[in-house]
Amino acid sequence: MGRKAREVVRRSGIPVIADFPRPHRQPHPADILPLSRLLVEEFTNEQVDRVVLLTTDFVSALTQRANAFPLLPLASNDKDLAVTAKGEPVTAQSNQYREYLFEPSREDVVATLLPRLVELTLYQALLESVASEHASRRMAMKNATDAAKDIIDDVTLTLNQTRQATITREMAEIATAMTAMAA
């Protein structure tokens, strides 16, 4: 999504399946729906075996980080979800798993939640990217303003020194002329 991403992908030689323009206004969740639908459709139809999201994470006004993480398939950490019959976390020794009952079926739950999860993840990535861009622009403008102020200060100092030198030279000429007249 976006011009720069498209250019990077094309330069790397990876084929571009679809191109989505980045909105020029405040992002809205509807902006990522076509991309989200395409990713989920390609993944569920087994056209692609994985989807990796490359994005910029907004850490602070001074720090933004490029990030790549797998979007699909969903990362699963069963150890975190598994508990014993008493509700305690599963340890390597117990190796007992609680069975979860899904209603509607597990497939229906995944079919409903997977598109929403992808939409939310993409929307969050878009918002973080926009925040990072605004922070970078703000920092660039601050640096440009500071540099312009430094240049103005240097020019003002040079102008004042030149003016002072001219005044001093004129006063010296006047004093010399008065001394010559008096003699």
Secondary structure, DSSP 8 states (H G I E B T S, - for coil): --HHHHHHHHHHT---S------SSS--GGGGHHHHHHHHHHHHTTS-S-EEEEEEEE-SSS-EEEEEEEEES----HHHH-B-TTS-B--TTT--------SS-HHHHHHHHHHHHHHHHHHHHHHHHHHHHHHHHHHHHHHHHHHHHHHHHHHHHHHHHHHHHHHHHHHHHHHHHHHHHH-
